[in-house]
Amino acid sequence: MNIVEKEANNFIEDLYNNGEVNSLGKLKSQLTSKLFDFNRDRDKLDFLKILRQETNTQFPEERDLGLFVIDQEIDGINKYYSFEPKPDDVFSTEEESKLHSKLNEIIDQLNKQGLGQEIIFEEIESLKNHFNLGKKTWFQLLKGKLIDLTIKEVLNKTIVAAIYDNLSDVYKECVKLL
């Protein structure tokens, strides 16, 4: 259990005053005050996620009011939060260019094999727009899309394996993390 989880578990009882009736203003004030303890938006979102989950399971009588306040905080943070991968996980311009070219090659190969379904092209094209996720997350997204295409029986396993191998051959160290 990390520090954010410990803080959330310790705070939840205080938030709901051990079962006493709360008002919207009181819940909002307590939650806002506690969120000042965290500097990173990611930590705040993790904290709120845990509170939301515990509110659903432990405090059914306070659920509607609690979820309303928690969801407002989450929405407020999400307006300005943007994911930034760790510096060593960021694609270089050269790496993006190589992957972009490989994705285009894959589309051409699928066309030549007669597997030119629009859903495949849309999925592959959408990958070109997500290099900002970082290497690890991008490859997880790639795996998810390929698995989805396999499950939907749009592509067979051998083609999916070939696509994944083709895209990941340069990034073996990143793929090993997955």
Stockholm file with secondary structure:
# STOCKHOLM 1.0

chainA/1-178         MNIVEKEANNFIEDLYNNGEVNSLGKLKSQLTSKLFDFNRDRDKLDFLKILRQETNTQFPEERDLGLFVIDQEIDGINKYYSFEPKPDDVFSTEEESKLHSKLNEIIDQLNKQGLGQEIIFEEIESLKNHFNLGKKTWFQLLKGKLIDLTIKEVLNKTIVAAIYDNLSDVYKECVKLL
#=GR chainA/1-178 SS CCHHHHHHHHHHHHHTGGGCCCCHHHHHHHHHHHHTTCCSHHHHHHHHHHHHHHHHHHCGGGHHHHHHHHHHHHHHHHHHCCCCCCGGGSCCHHHHHHHHHHHHHHHHHHHHTTCCCHHHHHHHHHHTTCGGGCHHHHHHHHHHHHHHHHHTTSSCHHHHHHHHHHHHGGGHHHHHHC
#=GC SS_cons         CCHHHHHHHHHHHHHTGGGCCCCHHHHHHHHHHHHTTCCSHHHHHHHHHHHHHHHHHHCGGGHHHHHHHHHHHHHHHHHHCCCCCCGGGSCCHHHHHHHHHHHHHHHHHHHHTTCCCHHHHHHHHHHTTCGGGCHHHHHHHHHHHHHHHHHTTSSCHHHHHHHHHHHHGGGHHHHHHC
//
